Amino acid sequence: MRSKIIRETHKTRVLSYIQKYGSITAIEGIRDLGNTRLSDTIFRLRNDGYNIVTEDLQVPTRWLDSKGNKKMSIVAKYVIKIKED
């Protein structure tokens, strides 16, 4: 009997990443997985039935305000929510 080989895809990599680290952002998707279209992968996972929610994450930018403090920006952080009965 042949064992079934599971092909690694963007979807399987993103799911594994979220399970291991708890969430993923676009920069993590690019840096760690080489996925430059993370929002598309998340869209397809949602269509497959995964309960993935988007949370806002505030991050510093490279730019400074007039007082010399780093300006902030909001990015999407994707998290799988477990449905509670």
Protein Blocks (a to p, Z undefined) as FASTA:
>chain_A
ZZddddddfklmmmmmmmmnopacfklmmmmnopablmlmmmmmmmnopacddddddddd
fbdcfkopacdddddddddddddZZ
